[in-house]
Amino acid sequence: MALCVAIHAMGLIKSFRWMQARHAADRIQGFWPSVWSLIRVAAWTVLLHITEIMIWAIVYAAGGAMKGFTTAAYFSAVTYTTTGYGDLVLPEEWRIVGGVEALTGILMCGLSTGMFFAVFSKTFHINDDDPAQ
């Protein structure tokens, strides 16, 4: 869990700093450049989530909780996103780990949502202190 939080935090900070640099340089002007910036941030955020899902999958596969990496990756994606189809279940001694992954996924998705809103607000000058804008 701590590794996922660290990856996500570092990745979002990198994304936010990139957006700040672009904003400071006034490169984001107009509708389409702003849209493409948001698409890049969203894609980067999804990549972070996929990386974290794969880390959980490695843990499940290496620990013998799931047979094979592909199965572990599928289970991890379903658990991290809290979709929970129920077609695969962890052995009894691993069940608490599945719950921790689901909780981690909820927290990281919430963090991503907050970050995306911050980037969106900055890109479109929402909540700026200057009432003239």
N, C-alpha and C positions, 0 to 999 in steps of 0.2 A: 504494500500500500504506500509506504513512504517513498519508494522509488517512483511510483506513478505520480504521486503529488509533486515530487521534485522535477520530473520530466515535464509535467504539465505547467508548473509554475515557470520554469526556465523558458519553455517554448512560448508561453503567452507573453512573458516579459520581452522576449526577443521580438515577437510580433508587434507588441505595443510600441517598442522603441523604433521599429521600422516605420510604423505609422506616424509617430511623432516626428521623425526625421523628414518624412515626405510632407507632412503638414507644415513643418517649419520652413521647408524649402519652397512652399507654395506650389508644389508640383500637381497637387490634386485640384484641378479646376474643371468644372463642368460635370455633367451627369455621368457620362461613360467612364471617365477616369476614376470617379468615385465608386461606381459600381464594380469596376475591375479590382479596385483596392479591397473592397469588401469580399469579393469572391476569393481573392488571394488569402485574406485572413481566414475565411471559412475553410478553405482547402487545407491550410496549415493546421487549423484546429482539428479538423477531421483526421489528418495524418497523426497528430499527437494522440488522439483517442485510439486509432488503429495500433500505434506503437504500444500503448499501454495494454490493449487487449492481447497483443501478441506476447507481451511479457507474462501476463497471467497464463496464457496458453502454454508457454514454455515451462512454467512452474507445474501446471497440471500434468503435462506429458512427461517431464523429467521425474516427477514424484510418483508416477504410476497411477494417478487419479483418473486419467483418461487414456484410452488405448490409441496411440498415434497423435501426431501433432495436428493433423487436419481436424480430427474430432475434438481435440482440446481447444483449437482455435474457434471452432463453431460454438462449442459450449461457452467459452469465454465471452464471445461476442454477444450471445444471447443473455448471459448473466450480467455482463458489464452494462448493457443497455436496459437491463431489467425487463426484457421481453419475456423471458421465462417460459418457453414452450413446454418444458417438462418432458421432452422426449429423451433427454439424457439427464442422469442424476449422478452426483458424486458419491463415492463410497462414504459410509457413515462417518469415518474418521476425518473426512475432508469437508463435510457439509458446512462447518462454520467458515471455512475459507471462501466458499461460494458466496455466503452472505457478506463477507468483508469485501469481496470484489464488487458485488452489487452496490453496496454502500459507497465504495470508492467511485464507481461509475456515476452514481447520482451526484456526488460532490463535484467531480470533475466536469460533468455536463453543466452543473450550476455555475461553476467558475467560468466555463467557456461562454455561457450565456451572458454573464456579467461583463466579461471582456468584450464580447461582440457588441453589446449595447454601448459600452464606453467608446469603442472604435467608431461605431455608427454615429454616436452623438458628436464626437470630435470631427468626423468627416463632414457632417452636415451642419455643424455649428449649433447643435441643439444644446440648450442650457448654457450658452455663453453668457458671460457677465455683462457684455456690451448690449444694452437694450436696442441699439440702433441696427443691429444685424437681423 
